[in-house]
Amino acid sequence: MTLHQINKAQYPASIERDWQLSLQNGDSILLFESGVLRALKSTPVLSAQAPEQSKEQLKEQSTKQSVTLFVREIDAKAHGLKVDESIYQIIDDNQWLELTAECDRIISW
């Protein structure tokens, strides 16, 4: 399993495409720093082909791809975000450390 760490609200199109197409079943995505802003709107979190996704489409796609979505709690709070916990798992720094220990690879985009 790979942990994809996303720390920006938006990357250049080529990087967006690369990280999204690199997702494999069982991977995890952690949104942190300004990357948590992706949880606020219909951002293309999982699909390079779909520029806008509703929350239901995102939830369905993450389930279909067996990808787990995480948001770092302290960053969400710093941005004043209320995160949809039916889509994202909110984690603290200790849980983030545990997650990194569980993963075979970690990619910071």
Beta strands, then each sheet from edge to edge (+ up, - down):
strand 1: 2-6
strand 2: 28-31
strand 3: 68-72
strand 4: 89-91
strand 5: 105-108
sheet 1: 4+ 3+ 2+ 1+ 5+
end
